[in-house]
Amino acid sequence: MSAPAIADAPSAFHLLAKPTGAVCNLDCSYCFFLSKEMLYPGSRFRMADELLEAYIEQLIEAHSHVPEVQIAWQGGEPTLMGVEFFRRSVELAERYLKPGQRALYTIQTNGTLLDAEWAAFFRENGFLVGISIDGPRELHDAYRVNKGGKGSFDQVMRGLEHLQAAGVEWNALTTIHAANADHGREVYCFLRDECGAGFVQFIPIIERVSEAADGEVPWSSWRDRPLYEQKGDLVTNRSVSAEQYGRFLIDVFEEWVRRDVGEVYVQMFDVALANWVGEPPSLCIHSETCGLALALEHTGDLYSCDHFVEPRFKLGNIRETRMLELVSSPKQRQFGLDKRDTLPQYCLECDVRFACHGGCPKDRFISTPDGEPGLNYLCAGFKAFFHHVDGPMRFMGERLRVNGAPAEIMGLYATEDARRGRNDACTCGSGRKWKRCHGAELARVDQW
């Protein structure tokens, strides 16, 4: 079947397919998605083979005018499907790809089920594997636990070792929450030095609730939590605060900008630089509009966004309506435009709006200083971070404009640090002395 002719259809979009739905072998305390099982009572939570083919065929059909098609898997835990399911997905992609097209395969996994067979398959087919890891053992195991409540750190690290042994390309996805939020540099250095991560994504944990008596966490397992929806103006005590989020990013940035520019890619920093130089950022959160990052459930139901898998944001089912028609629907276009069009006046007048664009709509549930609703919960953190990196971003942007390298900023920092007194205030703004904060690490720089 040829692609339907649809006016204003996007030439490309990102789709997270969830072949096991919300089913996972872990029981991470903060996981908003586990409760989505309730949307499909009685389901086997396994994508049927005929649906897999329909998904692959329609996804490629919807990308008929671009040279690359990203086929992205997530969950729940997608590896519960078994490696043969993914072998079949690759075979189907090769069948439906147009001449000159190629598929880019990605999968997000908790890593606990990975072994040599998985690693060999990923390597053979060029998969980019995202591994969820929240830092050193004590920080990771605070919330990333199995069904028995025990930490998953050892299993994750074993899975990562299989990937590394096979030479699989991977990146780290690290959530920022109450347990690790005050340990930004420690978490980053662990990912860089102990895990060998070359690409890192930081995801803030914000669990919205309507009421939480005395700050109590209203649930700790999928077994006792309600269906999670984007409602409520309070958060659980597992959630990161706005101030912590900004401080975490600054703490990481002060380490990264001295040693790792051009070597370690931190998604948030890449996104910020893109906005500083006027290029489209790679992350919808800090783009002006959204709507091009959707989620496909194991049943074929298509939702507006991974964070909005709930009845009111269901667009339809690809068994009944072609995928491109759903993605191009007025409902989905409006979903994307609302990100820009519902910004409060406080945001419209903000000096870092160009870098922030109000953040993710799911987090816009507090009021502005003058009482207007719709401000992002993380606003204070966004402002702190974007103001802190303004000078460095301008410098790196200028280097790009003259065909230089952003990494030249490390030399600038080295020169300035050489003049800095040991008892001067640290450049990160923590209030600590340089010698006891980011300056303390310079004495051990040779180990890297």
C-alpha positions as CSV (number, residue, x, y, z in Angstrom):
1,M,0.0,0.0,0.0
2,S,1.4,3.4,-0.9
3,A,1.6,6.1,1.7
4,P,-1.6,8.2,2.0
5,A,-1.5,11.7,0.6
6,I,-1.9,13.9,3.7
7,A,-1.4,17.6,3.7
8,D,1.2,18.9,6.1
9,A,2.2,15.4,7.1
10,P,5.5,15.4,8.9
11,S,8.4,14.0,6.9
12,A,9.7,12.2,10.1
13,F,8.8,11.6,13.7
14,H,9.9,9.6,16.6
15,L,7.9,6.6,17.9
16,L,8.6,4.5,20.9
17,A,7.1,1.1,20.5
18,K,6.3,-0.9,23.6
19,P,6.0,-4.6,22.7
20,T,5.4,-5.7,26.3
21,G,3.3,-2.6,27.2
22,A,4.0,-1.6,30.8
23,V,5.2,-5.1,31.9
24,C,8.7,-5.1,33.5
25,N,10.8,-7.5,35.5
26,L,11.8,-4.6,37.8
27,D,9.6,-2.6,40.2
28,C,11.2,0.8,40.2
29,S,9.5,2.9,42.9
30,Y,9.2,6.0,40.8
31,C,8.2,4.4,37.5
32,F,5.1,6.2,36.2
33,F,4.6,3.6,33.5
34,L,4.1,0.4,35.5
35,S,0.5,1.3,36.4
36,K,-0.4,1.6,32.7
37,E,-1.1,-2.2,32.8
38,M,-4.5,-1.1,34.1
39,L,-5.4,0.3,30.7
40,Y,-5.4,-3.3,29.3
41,P,-7.0,-5.7,31.8
42,G,-6.6,-9.3,30.7
43,S,-3.9,-8.6,28.1
44,R,-1.0,-11.0,27.5
45,F,1.2,-7.9,27.1
46,R,3.0,-9.3,24.1
47,M,2.9,-7.7,20.6
48,A,1.4,-10.1,18.2
49,D,3.4,-11.0,15.1
50,E,0.9,-9.6,12.7
51,L,0.9,-6.3,14.6
52,L,4.7,-6.2,14.5
53,E,4.6,-6.4,10.8
54,A,1.9,-3.7,10.5
55,Y,3.9,-1.5,12.8
56,I,7.2,-1.9,10.8
57,E,5.4,-1.5,7.4
58,Q,3.4,1.6,8.4
59,L,6.4,3.2,10.1
60,I,8.5,2.9,7.0
61,E,5.6,4.0,4.8
62,A,5.3,7.1,6.9
63,H,9.0,7.9,6.4
64,S,9.0,7.3,2.6
65,H,10.8,10.6,1.9
66,V,13.7,10.4,4.3
67,P,16.9,8.2,4.0
68,E,16.8,6.9,7.6
69,V,14.0,5.4,9.7
70,Q,14.5,5.1,13.4
71,I,12.9,1.9,14.9
72,A,12.8,2.5,18.6
73,W,11.8,0.0,21.3
74,Q,11.0,0.7,24.9
75,G,8.8,-0.6,27.7
76,G,8.1,-1.7,30.3
77,E,11.0,-4.0,29.6
78,P,11.2,-4.8,25.9
79,T,13.8,-7.6,26.2
80,L,11.1,-9.7,27.9
81,M,9.9,-10.4,24.3
82,G,13.0,-12.5,23.7
83,V,15.7,-12.0,21.1
84,E,13.8,-13.8,18.3
85,F,11.1,-11.1,18.3
86,F,13.7,-8.5,17.5
87,R,15.3,-10.7,14.9
88,R,11.9,-10.8,13.2
89,S,11.6,-7.0,13.5
90,V,14.9,-6.6,11.6
91,E,13.9,-9.0,8.9
92,L,10.6,-7.1,8.4
93,A,12.4,-3.8,8.3
94,E,14.8,-5.1,5.6
95,R,11.8,-6.2,3.6
96,Y,9.9,-2.9,3.7
97,L,12.7,-0.4,3.5
98,K,12.8,1.6,0.2
99,P,15.9,1.5,-2.0
100,G,18.5,3.7,-0.5
101,Q,16.9,3.7,2.9
102,R,18.3,2.3,6.1
103,A,17.0,1.5,9.5
104,L,18.5,2.9,12.7
105,Y,17.6,0.6,15.6
106,T,17.4,1.7,19.2
107,I,16.3,0.0,22.4
108,Q,15.9,1.3,26.0
109,T,16.4,-1.5,28.6
110,N,17.1,-1.8,32.3
111,G,19.9,-4.1,31.2
112,T,19.2,-6.9,33.7
113,L,18.4,-9.6,31.2
114,L,21.2,-8.9,28.7
115,D,23.7,-11.7,28.0
116,A,26.2,-12.6,25.3
117,E,23.4,-13.6,22.8
118,W,21.6,-10.3,23.2
119,A,24.9,-8.4,22.9
120,A,25.9,-10.3,19.7
121,F,22.5,-9.6,18.2
122,F,22.8,-5.9,19.0
123,R,26.3,-5.7,17.6
124,E,25.4,-7.5,14.4
125,N,22.4,-5.2,13.6
126,G,23.9,-1.9,14.8
127,F,21.5,-1.3,17.7
128,L,22.1,1.7,19.9
129,V,21.2,0.5,23.4
130,G,20.1,2.8,26.2
131,I,20.9,1.5,29.7
132,S,19.0,2.8,32.7
133,I,21.4,3.4,35.5
134,D,21.1,6.0,38.3
135,G,24.7,6.1,39.5
136,P,26.8,4.1,42.0
137,R,25.2,1.2,43.8
138,E,23.7,3.0,46.8
139,L,22.2,5.7,44.6
140,H,21.0,3.3,41.9
141,D,19.5,0.8,44.3
142,A,17.5,3.4,46.2
143,Y,14.6,3.1,43.8
144,R,15.6,0.7,41.0
145,V,14.6,-2.5,42.6
146,N,13.2,-5.9,41.5
147,K,9.9,-7.4,42.4
148,G,11.3,-8.5,45.8
149,G,12.5,-5.0,46.6
150,K,16.2,-5.8,46.2
151,G,18.5,-3.5,44.2
152,S,19.3,-4.2,40.6
153,F,22.8,-2.6,40.4
154,D,24.8,-5.9,40.0
155,Q,22.5,-7.2,37.3
156,V,22.6,-3.9,35.3
157,M,26.4,-3.8,35.5
158,R,26.6,-7.4,34.3
159,G,24.4,-6.6,31.3
160,L,26.5,-3.6,30.5
161,E,29.7,-5.7,30.6
162,H,28.2,-8.0,27.9
163,L,27.5,-5.0,25.7
164,Q,31.0,-3.6,26.2
165,A,32.6,-7.0,25.5
166,A,30.7,-7.2,22.2
167,G,31.5,-3.6,21.2
168,V,27.8,-2.5,21.2
169,E,27.2,1.2,21.0
170,W,25.3,2.3,24.2
171,N,24.3,5.3,26.2
172,A,23.3,6.0,29.8
173,L,19.9,7.1,30.8
174,T,20.0,8.4,34.4
175,T,17.0,9.6,36.3
176,I,17.5,12.4,38.8
177,H,15.5,11.9,42.0
178,A,15.6,12.6,45.7
179,A,18.3,10.0,46.3
180,N,20.9,11.1,43.8
181,A,19.9,14.8,43.2
182,D,22.6,16.1,45.5
183,H,25.3,14.0,44.0
184,G,25.6,15.4,40.4
185,R,29.3,15.3,39.9
186,E,29.6,11.9,41.7
187,V,26.9,10.4,39.4
188,Y,28.5,11.9,36.3
189,C,32.0,10.8,37.2
190,F,30.7,7.2,37.9
191,L,29.1,7.1,34.5
192,R,32.2,8.4,32.8
193,D,34.9,6.6,34.7
194,E,33.4,3.4,36.0
195,C,30.9,2.7,33.2
196,G,32.8,4.3,30.3
197,A,29.7,6.2,29.1
198,G,30.2,8.5,26.1
199,F,26.6,9.7,25.9
200,V,24.5,10.6,28.9
201,Q,20.8,11.6,29.3
202,F,19.5,13.0,32.6
203,I,15.8,12.6,33.2
204,P,14.2,14.4,36.2
205,I,11.7,12.4,38.2
206,I,8.6,14.3,38.9
207,E,5.7,12.3,40.3
208,R,2.6,14.3,40.3
209,V,-0.1,13.6,42.9
210,S,-3.3,15.3,44.0
211,E,-2.6,14.9,47.7
212,A,0.2,13.5,49.8
213,A,-0.4,13.5,53.5
214,D,2.6,14.8,55.4
215,G,4.8,14.3,52.4
216,E,4.2,10.5,52.4
217,V,4.9,8.7,49.1
218,P,1.4,7.6,48.1
219,W,2.7,4.3,46.5
220,S,5.8,2.3,46.4
221,S,4.9,-0.5,44.0
222,W,2.7,-1.0,40.9
223,R,0.6,-3.3,43.1
224,D,-0.7,-0.4,45.2
225,R,-0.6,2.6,42.9
226,P,-3.5,4.0,40.9
227,L,-3.4,4.5,37.2
228,Y,-0.9,7.3,36.9
229,E,-2.2,10.3,34.9
230,Q,-0.8,13.8,34.5
231,K,-2.9,15.3,37.2
232,G,-2.3,17.0,40.5
233,D,-0.2,20.0,41.7
234,L,1.8,18.2,44.4
235,V,4.8,15.8,44.0
236,T,6.0,12.7,46.0
237,N,9.0,12.9,48.2
238,R,10.9,10.8,45.6
239,S,10.7,13.7,43.2
240,V,13.6,16.0,42.5
241,S,13.0,19.7,43.4
242,A,13.5,22.5,40.9
243,E,16.4,23.8,42.8
244,Q,18.1,20.4,43.1
245,Y,17.6,19.8,39.3
246,G,19.3,23.1,38.5
247,R,22.1,22.4,41.0
248,F,22.6,18.9,39.6
249,L,23.0,20.1,36.0
250,I,25.4,22.9,37.1
251,D,27.5,20.5,39.1
252,V,27.8,18.2,36.1
253,F,28.5,21.0,33.7
254,E,31.4,22.4,35.8
255,E,33.0,18.9,35.6
256,W,32.2,18.3,31.9
257,V,33.2,21.8,30.6
258,R,36.8,21.4,32.0
259,R,37.5,17.8,30.7
260,D,35.0,16.2,28.5
261,V,33.7,18.6,25.7
262,G,33.8,16.7,22.5
263,E,34.5,13.4,24.4
264,V,31.3,12.9,26.5
265,Y,28.0,14.0,25.1
266,V,25.5,15.1,27.7
267,Q,22.1,15.5,26.0
268,M,21.0,18.5,28.0
269,F,24.2,20.4,27.1
270,D,23.9,19.6,23.4
271,V,20.3,20.7,23.5
272,A,21.2,24.0,25.2
273,L,24.0,24.7,22.6
274,A,21.6,24.1,19.8
275,N,19.2,26.6,21.1
276,W,22.0,29.1,21.7
277,V,23.1,28.9,18.1
278,G,19.5,28.9,16.7
279,E,19.5,25.3,15.6
280,P,16.6,22.9,16.2
281,P,17.3,21.0,19.4
282,S,17.2,17.2,19.4
283,L,14.9,17.1,22.5
284,C,11.2,17.9,22.4
285,I,11.3,19.2,26.0
286,H,13.2,22.3,25.0
287,S,11.7,22.7,21.5
288,E,9.1,25.4,20.8
289,T,6.5,22.9,19.9
290,C,6.2,19.1,20.2
291,G,3.9,16.4,19.0
292,L,6.5,14.4,17.0
293,A,7.4,11.9,19.8
294,L,4.7,9.4,20.1
295,A,4.1,6.0,21.8
296,L,2.7,2.8,20.4
297,E,1.3,0.2,22.8
298,H,1.5,-3.5,22.4
299,T,-2.1,-3.5,21.1
300,G,-1.5,-1.1,18.3
301,D,-3.0,1.9,20.2
302,L,-1.1,5.1,19.3
303,Y,-0.8,7.9,21.9
304,S,0.3,11.5,21.6
305,C,3.4,11.0,23.8
306,D,5.1,8.5,26.0
307,H,4.3,10.6,29.0
308,F,0.6,10.8,28.1
309,V,-0.4,7.2,27.7
310,E,-3.9,7.7,29.1
311,P,-7.3,7.5,27.5
312,R,-7.7,11.2,26.6
313,F,-4.5,11.2,24.6
314,K,-5.2,8.1,22.6
315,L,-5.2,8.9,18.9
316,G,-6.5,5.6,17.6
317,N,-5.2,2.1,16.6
318,I,-2.9,1.4,13.7
319,R,-4.9,-1.8,12.9
320,E,-7.9,0.5,12.1
321,T,-6.3,3.7,10.9
322,R,-3.0,4.2,9.1
323,M,-0.2,5.5,11.3
324,L,0.6,8.5,9.3
325,E,-3.0,9.6,9.3
326,L,-3.0,9.4,13.2
327,V,0.3,11.3,13.5
328,S,-1.0,14.0,11.1
329,S,-4.5,14.3,12.8
330,P,-5.8,17.7,13.9
331,K,-5.8,16.3,17.5
332,Q,-2.1,15.5,17.4
333,R,-1.1,18.8,15.7
334,Q,-3.0,20.7,18.4
335,F,-1.3,18.7,21.1
336,G,2.1,19.8,19.7
337,L,1.1,23.5,19.2
338,D,-0.4,23.7,22.7
339,K,3.2,23.5,24.1
340,R,3.9,26.9,22.6
341,D,0.4,28.5,22.7
342,T,-0.4,27.8,26.4
343,L,2.8,29.4,27.8
344,P,1.9,31.9,30.6
345,Q,3.0,35.5,30.3
346,Y,5.8,35.0,32.8
347,C,7.4,32.6,30.3
348,L,6.8,34.8,27.3
349,E,8.8,37.5,29.0
350,C,11.6,35.3,30.3
351,D,15.1,36.0,29.1
352,V,15.9,32.3,28.6
353,R,12.7,31.4,26.9
354,F,14.7,30.7,23.7
355,A,16.6,27.9,25.5
356,C,13.7,26.6,27.6
357,H,10.4,27.0,25.8
358,G,8.6,26.2,28.9
359,G,9.9,22.6,29.3
360,C,7.7,19.6,29.0
361,P,3.9,20.2,29.2
362,K,3.5,17.3,31.7
363,D,5.4,19.4,34.3
364,R,3.5,22.7,33.9
365,F,1.3,22.4,37.0
366,I,2.4,25.3,39.3
367,S,1.5,29.0,39.1
368,T,3.7,31.9,38.2
369,P,4.6,34.6,40.8
370,D,1.6,36.6,39.8
371,G,-0.8,33.6,40.0
372,E,-1.2,32.5,36.4
373,P,-1.4,28.7,36.0
374,G,0.8,26.7,33.7
375,L,4.3,27.3,34.9
376,N,6.8,24.4,34.8
377,Y,7.5,22.8,38.1
378,L,11.2,22.9,37.2
379,C,11.3,26.6,36.2
380,A,13.6,27.7,39.0
381,G,16.1,25.0,38.0
382,F,15.9,25.8,34.3
383,K,16.6,29.4,35.0
384,A,19.5,28.7,37.3
385,F,21.1,26.3,34.8
386,F,20.5,28.4,31.6
387,H,21.8,31.6,33.3
388,H,24.9,29.7,34.6
389,V,25.8,28.4,31.1
390,D,25.1,31.5,29.1
391,G,28.7,32.6,28.8
392,P,30.1,29.2,28.0
393,M,27.3,28.5,25.5
394,R,28.0,31.9,23.7
395,F,31.7,31.0,23.5
396,M,31.1,27.5,22.1
397,G,28.5,28.9,19.7
398,E,31.0,31.4,18.4
399,R,33.6,28.7,17.9
400,L,31.1,26.8,15.8
401,R,30.2,29.9,13.8
402,V,33.9,30.3,12.7
403,N,34.4,26.6,12.1
404,G,36.2,26.1,15.3
405,A,35.7,23.4,18.0
406,P,33.6,23.9,21.1
407,A,36.2,21.9,22.9
408,E,38.5,25.0,22.8
409,I,36.6,26.2,25.8
410,M,38.5,23.7,28.0
411,G,41.7,25.7,27.4
412,L,39.9,28.9,28.5
413,Y,38.8,27.2,31.7
414,A,42.3,25.8,32.3
415,T,43.8,29.3,32.0
416,E,41.2,30.8,34.4
417,D,41.6,27.9,36.9
418,A,45.4,28.4,37.0
419,R,44.8,31.9,38.3
420,R,42.2,30.9,40.8
421,G,43.0,31.0,44.5
422,R,42.4,27.8,46.5
423,N,40.2,29.6,48.9
424,D,38.2,31.4,46.2
425,A,34.5,30.6,45.9
426,C,33.9,27.7,43.5
427,T,32.7,28.6,40.0
428,C,29.7,26.3,40.3
429,G,28.0,28.6,42.8
430,S,27.7,26.1,45.6
431,G,29.2,28.5,48.1
432,R,32.1,26.1,48.9
433,K,35.7,27.0,48.5
434,W,37.3,26.1,45.2
435,K,39.8,23.7,46.8
436,R,37.0,21.8,48.4
437,C,34.6,21.7,45.4
438,H,35.4,21.4,41.7
439,G,39.0,22.5,42.2
440,A,39.6,19.5,44.4
441,E,39.2,17.2,41.3
442,L,42.0,19.0,39.4
443,A,44.6,17.6,41.6
444,R,43.6,14.1,40.3
445,V,43.2,15.0,36.7
446,D,46.0,12.8,35.6
447,Q,44.0,9.7,36.4
448,W,41.8,10.5,33.4
